[in-house]
Amino acid sequence: MEIERKFTISKLPDNLEHYTCHTIEQAYLNTNPVVRIRRQDDEYYLTYKGKGMLSREEYNLPLDQASYEHLRKKADGNLISKKRYVIPIEHPAFSSEYSENIDHTSLNVELDIFEAPFAPLVIAEVEFPNVAMANAFLPLDWFDQDVTQDPAYHNSNLSRFQV
């Protein structure tokens, strides 16, 4: 199960070079349901995602490079390339009505900086262990709009965007 919230950002955080960074390339074999292939650094995956905005099923299966390259030729739409920075949230904040019931698990921001043709798009995603925690999460000061419920910010929809 994937439970995540997505945000645009008001500014890039300082010292990005100090965080883990992954190079990601992904393409879509289908967008309803979502069937995606992804190369993240030197690892390859086939992913199925169910319906939903905040919460949805997600299954990742490993691929080898040859299988990824074969399937990449069959993908529809735009290839999405981005850099993903993994930024730990040292002290996540939650709304007071939920904070007593929240297991204060460590969280990370996955900051995606998109390459052409989607640059200068930058999206911050935060994944959660449960929906209550996701709903209680208070955005960081460098986050801008919460776009979790906006399908335009799903990568599967970006892949179909006419550029």
Residue pairs with C-beta under 8 A, 6 or more apart in sequence:
1 55
1 56
1 57
1 58
2 49
2 55
2 56
2 57
2 58
2 127
3 54
3 55
3 127
3 128
3 129
3 130
3 131
3 133
3 134
4 54
4 125
4 126
4 127
4 128
4 134
4 148
5 54
5 125
5 126
5 128
5 134
5 137
5 146
5 148
6 123
6 124
6 125
6 146
6 147
6 148
6 150
6 153
7 123
7 124
7 125
7 126
7 139
7 143
7 144
7 145
7 146
7 147
7 148
8 122
8 123
8 124
8 143
8 144
8 145
8 147
9 111
9 122
9 123
9 124
9 142
9 143
9 144
10 142
10 143
10 144
11 142
12 111
12 122
12 142
13 87
13 111
13 142
16 85
16 111
19 85
19 86
19 87
20 85
20 86
21 83
21 84
21 85
21 86
22 40
22 41
22 83
22 84
22 86
23 40
23 41
23 81
23 83
23 84
24 38
24 39
24 40
24 80
24 81
24 82
24 83
24 84
24 112
25 38
25 39
25 79
25 80
25 81
26 36
26 37
26 38
26 39
26 79
26 80
26 155
27 36
27 37
27 71
27 72
27 75
27 76
27 77
27 79
27 80
27 159
28 34
28 35
28 36
28 37
28 75
28 76
28 77
28 155
28 156
28 159
28 160
29 35
29 36
29 37
29 71
29 74
29 75
29 76
30 76
31 76
31 77
31 156
31 157
31 159
31 160
33 48
33 49
33 50
33 51
34 47
34 48
34 49
34 50
34 154
34 156
35 46
35 47
35 48
36 46
36 47
36 49
36 155
36 156
37 44
37 45
37 46
37 47
37 63
37 68
37 71
37 72
37 75
38 44
38 45
38 47
39 68
40 84
43 62
44 62
44 63
44 64
44 65
44 67
44 68
45 60
45 61
45 62
45 63
46 60
46 61
46 62
46 63
46 67
46 71
47 58
47 59
47 60
47 61
48 57
48 58
48 59
49 56
49 57
49 58
49 156
50 56
50 57
50 58
53 148
53 149
53 151
54 131
54 134
54 135
54 148
54 149
55 131
55 134
63 71
72 79
76 159
76 160
77 159
77 160
77 161
78 117
78 118
78 158
78 159
78 160
78 161
78 163
79 159
80 114
80 118
80 155
80 158
80 159
81 114
81 115
81 116
82 112
82 113
82 114
82 115
82 118
83 112
83 113
83 115
84 110
84 111
84 112
84 113
85 109
85 110
85 111
85 113
86 108
86 109
86 110
86 111
87 108
87 109
87 110
87 111
88 106
88 107
88 108
88 109
89 106
89 107
89 108
89 109
89 126
89 140
92 104
92 106
92 107
92 137
92 138
93 137
93 138
94 102
94 133
94 136
94 137
94 138
95 136
95 138
97 136
98 132
98 133
98 135
98 136
99 136
101 132
102 132
102 133
102 136
103 129
103 133
105 129
105 133
107 126
107 127
107 128
107 137
108 126
108 127
109 124
109 125
109 126
109 140
110 124
110 125
110 126
110 127
111 122
111 123
111 124
112 122
112 123
112 124
112 125
113 119
113 122
114 120
114 121
114 122
114 123
117 163
118 158
118 161
118 163
121 158
123 147
123 153
124 140
124 143
126 134
126 137
128 134
128 137
139 146
147 153
151 157
152 158
